[in-house]
Amino acid sequence: MNNLKENLNNVRSRVDLACRTAGRAPSDVTILAVSKRHSVEKIEALSELGQRSFGENYVQEALAKIGQLREFDLEWHFIGPLQSNKTREAAGHFQWVQSVDREKILRRLSAQRPEGLPPLNVCIQVNIDREPQKSGIMPEHAADLARLCDSLSGLRLRGLMCIPRVGTEEHDPGDSYARMRVLFRELRADGLAVDTLSMGMSADLEAAIHHGSTMVRIGTDLLGPRPATGE
């Protein structure tokens, strides 16, 4: 727990420097703490340091944490692949779902968002590098899915999310982020009121911010090594 404050300060410093380098205000970028498989105690400790937004990949794990931390003013983002049999729980307990990549999921989330709750914030996940093992809609179909999201009651279209191909000598993730920025700007040009470009993780947040990211998803550099399954 002692390292959490240092980790958070380090991540904030990196974001601030990246924003200044890109000519942007640090307030333009939200840090999303990726807390999957991390303890409730760590989430609580980070919240007491001012971290409010947390991302989870597994619905059942997240529901347990949300229940235990109900008294804290936290914003929960679902960022993992979402199966249709989990949409009701996601619609009822999260403020954001960032990983929508097909019409069926959008329609279920809209229909299952409880009355009395504000609209569910949604990002369309784009498979920007067309990797067969990854979730996400193909780039050329992202605008159609975004327009559908914008038309559904109970949902609020916020923008786009991606997990790019890992950087290698042959591939610079900055290229992926640049293409995401083009898609994002095209949605705005089409009249969609998008404001969120969720991209960038611990290893490449600087490149993502340079290319317009408004939300970086940070796991290990913030919460430390992820515990092995079953620990």
Protein Blocks (a to p, Z undefined) as FASTA:
>chain_A
ZZmmmmmmmmmmmmmmmmmmnopafklpccdddfehiafklmmmmmmnopabdcdfbfkl
mmmmmmmmmmpccddddfbdcdfklmmmmmmmpmbdckbcbfklmmmmmmmmcghiacdd
ddddddfkopakbgcddfklmmmmmmmmmmpghiacfbdcdddddddfkbcfklmmmmmm
mmmmmmmmnopacfbdceddfklmmmmmmnopabdcdfklmnopaddehZZ
